[in-house]
């Protein structure tokens, strides 16, 4: 499994990464592997207000349906439209092409409260 050190993580298996003034959000390698082949992603609309720890979308796979939880408070400024035609990007590239939303954080310092790669991996064992 791959857990890049430059990302922050949640216990719910989302990752977050500062991207200029915004934050990219996706699901971890562990999450996509556990789900199996992703067949559908419910993306939130641009402008949706996200609350940390609250559901903002759904990922469906051949095995199950899993909720997506916001890692931080903020507003969706972009959803990854490439996932609409190719949801399997989450499986093949969870940390790059398979990102789910871009969020304008309510407080950029909230990223500091998320887990490091090492801390996240400890939650998996």
Backbone torsions as a table, in degrees:
resi	resn	phi	psi	omega
1	UNK	NA	151.5	-176.2
2	UNK	-116.6	125.9	178.0
3	UNK	-133.5	87.9	-176.4
4	UNK	-56.6	137.7	-178.1
5	UNK	-68.6	-22.1	-176.3
6	UNK	-85.1	4.3	178.9
7	UNK	-107.8	161.3	172.1
8	UNK	-111.3	154.3	-171.7
9	UNK	-133.1	160.0	173.5
10	UNK	-117.6	161.2	176.1
11	UNK	-67.0	-17.5	179.4
12	UNK	-87.9	6.4	173.3
13	UNK	79.0	26.7	169.4
14	UNK	-98.7	155.7	172.9
15	UNK	-120.3	157.7	178.3
16	UNK	-140.7	144.1	-178.5
17	UNK	-145.6	128.5	175.3
18	UNK	-60.7	134.3	179.8
19	UNK	-138.6	82.5	-172.6
20	UNK	66.8	-132.8	179.7
21	UNK	-79.9	-6.4	-178.0
22	UNK	-107.4	177.2	178.1
23	UNK	-130.6	125.3	174.2
24	UNK	-82.4	143.0	-179.7
25	UNK	-132.1	138.9	176.1
26	UNK	-154.4	-170.0	175.5
27	UNK	-109.0	154.8	-173.6
28	UNK	-76.3	166.3	176.0
29	UNK	-58.0	-41.4	177.6
30	UNK	-58.7	-46.5	-178.0
31	UNK	-63.5	-47.7	-178.4
32	UNK	-65.6	-36.1	178.8
33	UNK	-66.7	-40.6	179.2
34	UNK	-66.3	-37.1	-179.4
35	UNK	-70.2	-35.5	-172.0
36	UNK	87.3	-157.9	-174.7
37	UNK	-65.9	116.1	179.5
38	UNK	-77.1	129.6	-177.5
39	UNK	-115.5	-14.0	-178.5
40	UNK	-160.6	142.9	174.6
41	UNK	-130.4	125.7	174.5
42	UNK	-89.1	109.9	-177.3
43	UNK	-93.9	140.5	176.6
44	UNK	-75.7	155.4	178.2
45	UNK	-74.1	152.1	173.2
46	UNK	-59.7	136.7	-178.9
47	UNK	98.4	-12.5	179.9
48	UNK	-66.4	133.8	176.5
49	UNK	-83.6	126.7	178.3
50	UNK	-104.3	142.1	175.2
51	UNK	-116.1	129.9	-178.2
52	UNK	-51.6	130.2	177.5
53	UNK	85.4	-5.3	-179.0
54	UNK	-102.3	150.7	-178.2
55	UNK	-65.4	138.5	176.1
56	UNK	-130.0	-1.9	-179.1
57	UNK	-179.9	-174.4	-176.4
58	UNK	-141.1	143.8	171.4
59	UNK	-116.9	127.1	177.4
60	UNK	-110.1	137.8	177.2
61	UNK	-128.1	179.2	177.4
62	UNK	-66.9	-20.4	-178.6
63	UNK	-93.7	-40.3	-171.5
64	UNK	-163.4	-179.9	173.7
65	UNK	-116.8	133.4	-177.9
66	UNK	-131.1	135.0	177.5
67	UNK	-75.1	149.8	173.0
68	UNK	-102.4	135.7	-178.5
69	UNK	-118.6	135.1	-178.6
70	UNK	-67.6	130.2	177.9
71	UNK	-77.6	-24.6	-177.5
72	UNK	-144.2	166.0	171.5
73	UNK	-77.6	140.9	177.2
74	UNK	169.9	-173.7	-177.8
75	UNK	-119.1	132.8	177.4
76	UNK	-67.2	123.0	177.3
77	UNK	-107.5	-15.5	177.5
78	UNK	-162.2	140.8	172.0
79	UNK	-113.7	145.7	-176.3
80	UNK	-75.8	91.8	-177.0
81	UNK	-64.5	-20.4	177.3
82	UNK	-61.0	-25.6	-179.4
83	UNK	-71.6	-23.0	179.0
84	UNK	-62.9	-39.5	179.4
85	UNK	-93.4	-18.1	-176.1
86	UNK	-147.6	70.5	-178.2
87	UNK	-62.8	-19.0	179.6
88	UNK	-66.3	-10.0	174.6
89	UNK	-57.3	-29.0	177.6
90	UNK	-63.2	-35.4	178.6
91	UNK	-76.4	-42.9	-173.1
92	UNK	-83.2	-25.6	-175.6
93	UNK	-150.2	64.9	-173.5
94	UNK	-62.4	-24.8	-176.4
95	UNK	-104.1	-0.9	-179.0
96	UNK	-128.3	-92.3	-176.1
97	UNK	-66.7	-20.7	-176.9
98	UNK	-93.1	17.1	175.8
99	UNK	-60.3	156.3	-173.7
100	UNK	-106.0	-52.1	179.4
101	UNK	-138.9	158.4	171.3
102	UNK	-114.3	128.8	-172.7
103	UNK	-121.3	137.3	169.1
104	UNK	-86.8	111.3	-175.4
105	UNK	-69.2	142.6	174.1
106	UNK	-66.3	-35.8	178.0
107	UNK	-143.9	105.0	-177.5
108	UNK	-54.7	-26.8	-179.7
109	UNK	-68.2	-13.9	178.6
110	UNK	-60.2	-27.3	177.8
111	UNK	-58.0	-34.1	-178.0
112	UNK	-64.4	-20.0	-180.0
113	UNK	-85.1	-4.8	179.2
114	UNK	-84.8	170.4	-176.2
115	UNK	-77.7	146.7	170.4
116	UNK	-77.3	170.6	177.7
117	UNK	-57.9	-43.1	-179.8
118	UNK	-65.4	-44.2	178.7
119	UNK	-62.7	-40.7	179.0
120	UNK	-62.6	-46.9	-178.8
121	UNK	-59.6	-33.6	178.5
122	UNK	-65.2	-29.2	179.0
123	UNK	-72.5	-17.2	-177.0
124	UNK	-85.8	-15.6	-175.0
125	UNK	-97.2	NA	NA
